[in-house]
């Protein structure tokens, strides 16, 4: 065979280079879990039985101090997918879509689609009313996907069997549960894992990089899982979290969510322990579904070129502070959220990261890992340096906020804002008019003692610095003078 002409040789080399680039483009498996606190063994919860998530964490980077922007389903999911803070998208509650404010926003999955990736969703990524909207598109964003799948399992048909500890409230917001008959794949979340695996198999055959978003509905109330998962948690081993008797005395009224007005909803200890059992049962059920997906990823030989992200939309209360349950607070238990990222080739895989990161960092991280250019208005920054070195200098802070509606306790709506640094959490309500909180995590990691009520000189200085930093970061403005949050 004769030599190729130089121009033809150049074309061939270019084509080969492009084909190589196409093959090397990483896929993304984007896993969301609804209402999952860091109630996982890998996060130090000794009650939880979560071997599959623990294994994922051991093979990736577990972010021990990751914080959501607003601890409620719709706002936090919209924030993650747009990479913007709630004050930018103007989404603070369950009924507003981010495109009402920003109709031309380019979401995370859209950025991947625009660069040649296939993007699809199975289950809950944007907001759904749970369990009412299971099996529908919910509060979805159609431009974000090329394909959507909305499974509906026997948990919908069995809703009449669910026990509701607070019959005056809907099961969507009450402590409610069901130890279900049947197997995993009969439940909606089992079907979600099955459909995700089917899609991975199809996408493997097509040889195209993908952004597959898989969203599980549990452990959101009602806590529904097959009975075998309840059996993993004997009721005799369930214990409510400790708090001093006077814990609530120094907490502003606005700090307590309007949908949890009295400690423990006024329920007895046995009922509360059953609720804990049910919550952990659903966590282990979801863990098993994630294990199925991780096994499929390996069997399909996709593992080596797929970025896996596991996140929950926010933290979750299980009785802390003498009786707070569920979400909508600015305490550590609600603002802190599980986040695990396994990126092929990252040098930090297998190491935990204790730097403070935010959920607005997820969007720029994934585009950076894929070599894509994200929109220029994103609020966060890429976590890639921490994925390569979890101990790298970072100087992170995190802002979480929540809106309180007007009710019998509050004459008008109140916005709460909180900033978390390496040592401190500062929160104010209506910019301080409805209360201020300061907690020193060096001596008070459970946030039992509000130092803002009788501050010493150090506390006053810290509050002033953090109040200024909170206002500037929330508005997107950089501080006027260099600031090292490690000092705080």
C-alpha positions in Angstrom: 0.0 0.0 0.0 1.4 3.4 -1.0 1.9 6.4 1.3 -1.2 8.6 1.9 -0.9 12.2 0.7 -0.1 14.6 3.4 -3.5 16.4 3.3 -5.3 13.0 3.6 -3.1 11.9 6.4 -3.9 15.0 8.3 -7.6 14.5 7.8 -7.3 10.9 9.1 -5.3 12.0 12.1 -7.9 14.7 12.9 -10.8 12.2 12.6 -9.0 9.7 14.8 -8.4 12.4 17.4 -12.0 13.5 17.4 -13.2 9.9 17.7 -10.8 9.4 20.6 -12.2 12.6 22.3 -15.8 11.3 21.8 -15.0 8.0 23.4 -13.3 9.6 26.3 -16.1 12.0 27.1 -17.4 10.9 30.5 -21.0 10.0 31.2 -22.7 11.2 34.3 -25.0 9.2 36.6 -26.7 11.9 38.7 -28.5 10.3 41.7 -30.9 12.3 43.9 -32.4 11.0 47.1 -35.4 12.8 48.6 -35.2 14.0 52.2 -32.0 12.0 53.1 -30.2 13.3 56.1 -26.5 12.2 56.6 -28.2 9.1 58.2 -25.6 6.9 56.5 -23.0 4.7 58.0 -20.2 6.4 56.0 -21.2 9.7 57.6 -20.8 8.2 61.1 -24.4 7.2 61.8 -24.0 3.9 63.6 -27.7 3.0 63.4 -27.8 3.1 59.6 -27.2 0.0 57.5 -26.1 1.4 54.1 -23.4 -0.8 52.7 -23.8 0.2 49.0 -23.7 4.0 49.6 -20.7 3.4 52.0 -19.0 1.5 49.2 -19.6 4.3 46.7 -18.2 6.8 49.3 -15.1 4.7 49.8 -14.4 4.7 46.0 -15.1 8.5 45.6 -14.9 11.6 47.6 -17.4 12.0 50.5 -18.0 15.7 51.3 -18.6 15.8 55.0 -19.6 19.4 55.1 -21.8 20.0 52.1 -24.7 22.5 52.4 -27.9 23.1 50.5 -29.1 26.6 49.6 -32.7 26.2 50.9 -33.9 23.1 52.8 -37.1 22.4 50.9 -37.6 20.3 47.8 -38.5 22.7 45.0 -36.1 25.5 45.8 -33.1 23.4 46.4 -33.6 21.2 43.3 -34.1 24.3 41.2 -31.0 25.8 42.7 -28.9 22.7 42.0 -30.1 22.4 38.4 -29.6 26.0 37.6 -26.4 26.6 39.6 -28.1 29.7 41.0 -29.1 30.8 44.5 -32.8 31.1 45.5 -32.6 34.9 45.6 -31.6 34.8 41.9 -34.3 32.4 40.7 -36.9 33.7 43.2 -37.9 30.2 44.3 -38.6 29.9 48.0 -41.5 27.5 48.3 -43.2 24.7 46.4 -45.4 26.5 43.9 -43.1 28.6 41.8 -41.0 27.4 38.8 -37.6 28.9 38.2 -38.4 29.7 34.6 -41.1 32.2 35.8 -38.1 34.4 36.8 -35.5 33.1 34.3 -37.2 31.7 31.2 -33.9 31.3 29.4 -31.9 29.7 32.1 -29.6 26.9 30.9 -29.8 24.0 33.3 -27.1 21.5 34.1 -28.4 18.8 31.9 -29.1 21.3 29.1 -25.4 22.2 29.0 -24.5 18.6 28.6 -27.2 18.2 25.8 -25.9 21.2 23.9 -22.5 19.6 23.8 -23.6 16.2 22.4 -24.6 14.2 25.5 -27.9 12.4 25.8 -29.8 13.6 28.8 -32.8 11.9 30.5 -34.6 11.6 33.8 -36.1 8.7 35.7 -38.1 9.7 38.8 -37.8 12.8 40.8 -35.2 15.4 40.0 -37.3 18.6 40.0 -40.1 19.0 42.5 -42.9 16.5 42.9 -45.8 16.5 45.4 -45.1 13.2 47.2 -46.9 10.9 47.0 -49.6 12.6 45.0 -47.6 13.2 41.9 -45.8 9.9 41.7 -46.2 8.5 38.1 -46.5 12.0 36.6 -44.1 14.6 35.4 -44.5 16.5 38.6 -43.1 20.1 38.5 -40.6 19.1 35.8 -38.6 21.2 33.4 -39.2 19.7 29.9 -36.2 21.6 28.2 -33.9 19.8 30.6 -34.4 16.3 29.1 -34.6 14.3 25.9 -36.4 11.5 27.6 -38.3 11.1 30.9 -39.6 8.0 32.7 -42.2 8.2 35.5 -42.6 4.8 37.2 -45.6 4.2 39.5 -45.4 1.2 41.9 -47.6 -0.6 44.3 -46.9 2.1 47.0 -49.5 4.2 45.2 -52.1 1.4 45.1 -51.4 0.7 48.8 -51.7 4.2 50.1 -54.9 3.3 52.0 -52.7 0.9 54.1 -50.4 3.6 55.3 -50.4 4.4 59.0 -50.7 8.2 59.7 -49.6 9.3 63.2 -51.3 12.6 62.6 -54.6 11.9 60.8 -55.5 15.6 60.6 -52.6 16.1 58.2 -51.9 14.6 54.7 -49.5 11.7 54.6 -47.2 13.8 52.5 -46.2 16.0 55.5 -47.1 13.8 58.5 -45.1 11.1 60.2 -46.6 8.2 58.3 -45.3 4.8 57.1 -46.0 1.4 55.7 -44.0 -1.9 56.1 -45.0 -3.1 52.6 -45.7 -6.5 51.3 -43.9 -7.7 48.2 -40.4 -7.1 46.8 -38.3 -4.1 46.0 -39.1 -3.9 42.3 -42.8 -3.6 43.0 -42.2 -0.3 44.7 -41.8 3.0 42.7 -38.2 3.4 43.8 -37.4 -0.2 42.9 -38.9 0.5 39.5 -36.9 3.7 39.2 -33.7 1.7 39.6 -34.9 -0.9 37.1 -35.7 1.7 34.5 -32.4 3.5 35.0 -30.5 0.2 34.5 -32.5 -0.4 31.3 -31.5 3.0 30.0 -27.9 2.5 30.9 -28.0 -0.8 28.9 -29.5 1.0 25.9 -27.1 3.9 26.1 -24.1 1.4 26.3 -25.2 -0.1 23.0 -25.5 3.3 21.3 -22.0 4.3 22.5 -23.0 7.9 23.3 -22.1 9.8 26.5 -25.1 10.3 28.7 -26.3 12.5 31.6 -28.7 10.1 33.4 -30.6 11.7 36.3 -32.1 9.2 38.7 -34.3 10.5 41.4 -35.7 8.4 44.3 -38.8 9.4 46.2 -38.0 7.9 49.6 -37.2 8.5 52.4 -39.7 11.3 52.0 -42.9 10.7 53.9 -44.8 8.5 53.8 -41.9 6.2 54.8 -42.7 3.1 52.6 -40.4 0.2 52.1 -40.7 -3.6 52.0 -41.1 -5.2 55.4 -37.7 -6.8 55.4 -36.1 -3.4 55.7 -38.1 -2.6 58.8 -36.9 -5.9 60.3 -33.3 -4.6 59.9 -34.1 -2.0 62.7 -35.5 -3.6 65.8 -37.8 -1.1 67.6 -36.0 -1.8 70.9 -32.8 -0.2 69.3 -34.4 3.0 68.3 -33.4 6.1 70.4 -34.5 9.7 70.0 -31.6 12.2 69.9 -30.4 13.9 73.1 -31.0 17.6 73.8 -30.8 19.6 77.0 -34.2 20.3 78.5 -33.7 24.0 78.1 -32.5 23.7 74.5 -35.4 25.6 73.0 -35.4 28.5 75.4 -32.7 30.5 73.5 -34.0 29.8 69.9 -36.0 32.5 68.1 -39.6 31.6 67.3 -39.0 32.0 63.6 -36.3 29.3 63.7 -38.9 26.6 64.1 -40.7 25.5 61.0 -44.4 26.4 60.8 -45.3 22.8 60.0 -43.7 21.5 63.2 -45.3 23.9 65.7 -45.0 21.8 68.8 -42.2 19.4 70.0 -42.5 16.0 68.4 -45.9 17.0 67.0 -47.2 16.1 70.5 -46.7 12.3 69.8 -45.8 9.7 72.3 -42.3 8.1 72.5 -43.4 4.7 71.1 -44.9 6.3 68.0 -41.7 8.4 67.5 -39.5 5.4 67.8 -41.7 3.7 65.1 -41.2 6.7 62.9 -37.4 6.5 63.3 -37.6 2.8 62.5 -39.6 3.5 59.3 -37.2 6.3 58.2 -34.1 4.1 58.6 -36.0 1.3 56.8 -36.6 3.5 53.8 -32.9 4.7 53.8 -31.8 1.0 53.6 -34.3 0.3 50.9 -32.9 3.2 48.8 -29.4 2.0 49.6 -30.2 -1.4 48.1 -31.5 0.3 44.9 -28.3 2.3 44.5 -26.4 -0.9 45.0 -28.3 -2.4 42.0 -27.4 0.6 39.9 -23.7 0.5 40.9 -23.5 -3.2 40.1 -25.1 -2.6 36.6 -22.7 0.2 35.9 -19.8 -2.2 36.6 -21.3 -5.1 34.6 -21.9 -2.9 31.6 -18.3 -1.8 31.7 -19.4 1.9 32.1 -17.8 2.4 35.6 -14.4 3.6 34.4 -15.8 6.4 32.3 -18.9 7.5 34.3 -18.9 10.3 36.9 -21.3 9.3 39.8 -22.9 12.0 41.9 -25.1 11.1 44.9 -26.9 14.0 46.6 -30.0 14.6 48.7 -32.0 17.8 48.3 -31.4 18.8 51.9 -30.8 17.4 55.4 -33.6 16.2 57.7 -34.6 16.4 61.3 -35.3 13.2 63.3 -36.3 14.8 66.6 -33.3 17.0 67.3 -33.7 20.2 69.5 -36.3 18.5 71.6 -38.7 17.6 68.9 -37.9 19.0 65.4 -38.9 16.7 62.6 -38.5 16.9 58.8 -37.1 20.0 57.1 -37.3 23.9 56.7 -34.8 24.9 59.4 -31.4 26.5 59.3 -29.9 24.2 61.9 -26.9 22.0 60.9 -29.1 18.9 60.7 -31.2 20.4 57.9 -28.6 22.6 56.1 -25.9 19.9 55.9 -26.6 17.3 53.2 -25.0 14.1 51.9 -22.8 14.7 48.8 -20.6 12.0 47.2 -18.8 12.4 43.9 -16.8 9.7 42.2 -14.9 11.0 39.2 -12.8 8.5 37.2 -9.1 9.4 37.5 -9.6 11.8 40.4 -6.6 11.5 42.8 -8.7 12.0 45.8 -11.0 9.0 45.4 -11.3 7.1 48.6 -10.7 10.1 50.8 -13.2 12.2 52.7 -13.2 16.0 52.3 -14.0 18.2 55.3 -13.9 21.5 53.4 -17.1 23.5 53.4 -18.9 23.3 50.0 -22.3 24.3 48.6 -24.8 22.7 46.3 -24.4 25.5 43.8 -20.9 24.0 43.3 -22.3 20.9 41.7 -23.1 22.4 38.3 -19.6 24.0 37.7 -17.9 20.8 39.0 -19.6 18.5 36.6 -19.1 20.7 33.6 -15.4 21.1 34.6 -15.0 17.4 34.9 -16.5 16.9 31.4 -14.4 19.7 29.9 -17.5 21.9 29.1 -18.0 25.6 29.4 -20.8 26.4 31.8 -22.9 29.6 31.8 -21.0 32.6 33.1 -23.5 33.5 35.8 -23.2 30.4 38.1 -23.0 31.1 41.8 -20.6 28.3 42.7 -17.2 27.1 41.8 -15.8 23.8 40.6 -14.9 21.2 43.3 -12.4 19.5 41.0 -9.4 20.7 43.1 -10.9 19.0 46.1 -11.6 15.9 44.1 -7.9 15.7 43.3 -6.8 16.7 46.8 -9.6 16.7 49.5 -7.1 18.4 51.9 -6.4 21.3 49.5 -6.8 24.9 50.7 -10.4 26.0 50.0 -11.6 28.7 52.4 -15.2 27.8 51.8 -18.4 29.2 53.4 -22.0 28.2 52.8 -25.2 30.1 52.8 -28.6 28.5 53.5 -31.9 30.4 53.7 -35.6 29.7 54.3 -38.8 31.7 54.1 -41.3 31.5 56.9 -44.9 32.3 55.8 -47.1 34.5 57.9 -49.1 32.5 60.4 -50.3 32.6 64.0 -46.7 33.0 65.2 -45.5 35.5 62.7 -47.4 38.6 61.6 -45.7 38.7 58.1 -43.4 36.5 56.1 -39.9 36.3 57.5 -36.7 35.3 55.6 -34.1 33.4 57.5 -30.5 33.4 56.4 -27.5 31.5 57.7 -23.8 31.4 57.0 -21.6 28.5 57.9 -17.8 28.8 58.3 -15.2 26.4 59.5 -16.1 27.2 63.1 -19.3 29.2 63.3 -22.9 29.2 62.2 -24.6 32.7 62.2 -28.3 32.9 61.4 -30.6 35.9 61.4 -34.3 36.2 60.8 -35.7 39.3 59.0 -32.1 40.5 59.0 -32.1 40.3 62.8 -35.5 41.9 63.6 -37.0 38.5 64.3 -34.0 36.9 66.0 -30.3 36.1 65.8 -28.4 32.9 66.4 -24.7 32.2 66.8 -23.3 28.7 67.4 -19.6 27.8 68.0 -19.0 24.4 66.4 -15.7 24.1 68.1 -17.4 23.6 71.4 -21.1 23.1 70.5 -21.5 21.0 67.3 -25.1 20.2 68.1 -26.0 23.9 68.3 -27.5 23.8 71.8 -26.2 27.2 73.0 -27.1 30.4 71.2 -24.3 32.8 71.9 -26.1 35.7 70.3 -28.4 36.2 73.4 -25.5 37.3 75.7 -22.5 37.8 73.4 -19.0 38.4 74.7 -16.5 40.6 72.8 -15.4 37.7 70.6 -19.0 36.7 69.7 -19.9 40.3 68.9 -16.9 40.6 66.5 -17.7 37.3 64.9 -21.4 38.2 64.4 -20.4 41.6 62.8 -18.0 39.9 60.4 -20.4 37.1 59.4 -23.3 39.5 59.1 -21.3 41.5 56.5 -20.1 38.4 54.7 -23.6 37.0 54.6 -25.0 40.1 53.0 -22.2 40.3 50.4 -22.2 36.6 49.5 -25.9 36.4 49.2 -25.9 39.4 46.9 -23.1 37.9 44.8 -20.7 40.6 45.7 -17.1 39.8 46.8 -15.9 41.1 50.1 -14.1 44.5 50.0 -11.2 43.2 52.0 -9.6 39.7 51.9 -11.4 37.3 54.2 -10.1 34.0 55.5 -13.1 32.0 56.9 -10.6 29.5 58.5 -10.1 32.2 61.1 -13.7 31.9 61.9 
